[in-house]
Amino acid sequence: MIEPIGYRVLLTFEDITDLDPDFRRAKKAGIVMPQEHEDMQRRNAGIDRGTVVALGPSCDFGTKVKVGDRVGFAKHSGKLLEDEHTKVKYVMVNDEDVLYVQRS
């Protein structure tokens, strides 16, 4: 498991194929774009929503943000990471890059 330090926030980010209506229609039709494709990587890097997986010990959120919350963060911010054991992809952002919490 990747553990954030300092004021960092570990997020799973949403996939462009789940958000974009054109990709969703293609997915329904059975057309799958390979994730390794350069355009897909660039589009996924522009995703600005995710779910909080872990908070660093110095995050300055108080009780506003907690693990499991869906949040929006600054586009193209953070570092893309992959857990070497589970192969799950994450993005690590600074706490100041988290812009909002989406409540249901």
C-alpha positions as CSV (number, residue, x, y, z in Angstrom):
1,M,0.0,0.0,0.0
2,I,1.2,3.5,-0.9
3,E,1.2,5.7,2.2
4,P,1.2,9.5,1.8
5,I,3.5,11.6,4.0
6,G,3.3,15.3,5.0
7,Y,0.4,17.2,3.4
8,R,-0.2,14.8,0.6
9,V,-3.5,13.1,-0.4
10,L,-3.6,9.7,-2.2
11,L,-6.6,9.4,-4.6
12,T,-7.9,6.9,-7.0
13,F,-8.9,8.8,-10.1
14,E,-11.9,8.2,-12.4
15,D,-11.2,6.8,-15.8
16,I,-12.0,8.9,-18.9
17,T,-13.9,5.9,-20.4
18,D,-16.4,6.1,-17.5
19,L,-16.8,9.9,-17.6
20,D,-16.9,10.8,-21.3
21,P,-20.3,10.1,-23.1
22,D,-18.5,9.1,-26.3
23,F,-16.3,6.6,-24.5
24,R,-19.3,5.2,-22.6
25,R,-21.2,4.6,-25.8
26,A,-18.2,2.9,-27.4
27,K,-17.7,0.7,-24.3
28,K,-21.4,-0.3,-24.5
29,A,-20.9,-1.3,-28.2
30,G,-17.9,-3.4,-27.1
31,I,-15.2,-1.1,-28.5
32,V,-12.3,-0.8,-26.0
33,M,-9.4,1.7,-26.4
34,P,-6.2,0.4,-25.0
35,Q,-5.1,2.3,-21.9
36,E,-1.5,2.3,-23.1
37,H,-2.4,4.5,-26.0
38,E,-0.8,7.9,-25.7
39,D,-4.0,9.8,-26.2
40,M,-5.7,7.8,-23.5
41,Q,-2.9,8.5,-21.1
42,R,-3.1,12.3,-21.9
43,R,-6.9,12.3,-21.4
44,N,-6.7,10.4,-18.2
45,A,-4.1,12.8,-16.9
46,G,-6.7,15.6,-17.3
47,I,-9.2,13.9,-15.0
48,D,-9.9,16.1,-12.0
49,R,-12.1,13.9,-9.8
50,G,-11.3,11.0,-7.6
51,T,-11.8,9.2,-4.3
52,V,-9.7,9.8,-1.2
53,V,-7.7,6.6,-0.3
54,A,-5.4,8.0,2.3
55,L,-4.4,11.3,3.9
56,G,-0.9,12.3,5.0
57,P,-0.5,13.2,8.7
58,S,-0.1,17.0,8.0
59,C,-3.2,17.5,5.8
60,D,-5.0,20.7,6.8
61,F,-8.6,19.6,6.2
62,G,-9.9,19.3,9.8
63,T,-13.0,17.2,9.5
64,K,-13.9,18.4,6.0
65,V,-12.3,15.6,4.0
66,K,-12.0,12.0,5.0
67,V,-11.1,8.7,3.4
68,G,-13.8,7.6,1.0
69,D,-14.9,11.1,0.0
70,R,-15.2,12.0,-3.7
71,V,-13.3,15.1,-4.4
72,G,-12.3,17.4,-7.2
73,F,-8.7,18.5,-7.6
74,A,-6.7,20.8,-9.8
75,K,-6.3,19.5,-13.3
76,H,-2.9,18.1,-14.2
77,S,-1.8,18.3,-10.6
78,G,-0.1,15.6,-8.6
79,K,2.0,12.5,-9.5
80,L,0.6,9.4,-11.1
81,L,1.6,6.3,-9.2
82,E,1.0,2.5,-9.5
83,D,1.1,0.1,-6.5
84,E,3.7,-2.4,-7.5
85,H,1.9,-5.3,-5.8
86,T,-1.8,-4.6,-6.7
87,K,-1.1,-2.7,-10.0
88,V,-3.8,-0.2,-8.9
89,K,-3.2,3.3,-10.3
90,Y,-3.4,6.4,-8.0
91,V,-2.7,10.1,-8.1
92,M,-0.9,11.8,-5.2
93,V,-1.8,15.5,-4.8
94,N,-1.0,18.2,-2.3
95,D,-3.8,19.0,0.1
96,E,-4.1,22.5,-1.4
97,D,-4.9,21.0,-4.8
98,V,-8.1,19.5,-3.5
99,L,-10.8,22.0,-4.5
100,Y,-14.1,20.5,-3.3
101,V,-15.8,17.6,-1.7
102,Q,-18.8,16.1,-3.5
103,R,-21.5,15.1,-1.1
104,S,-24.4,13.0,-2.2
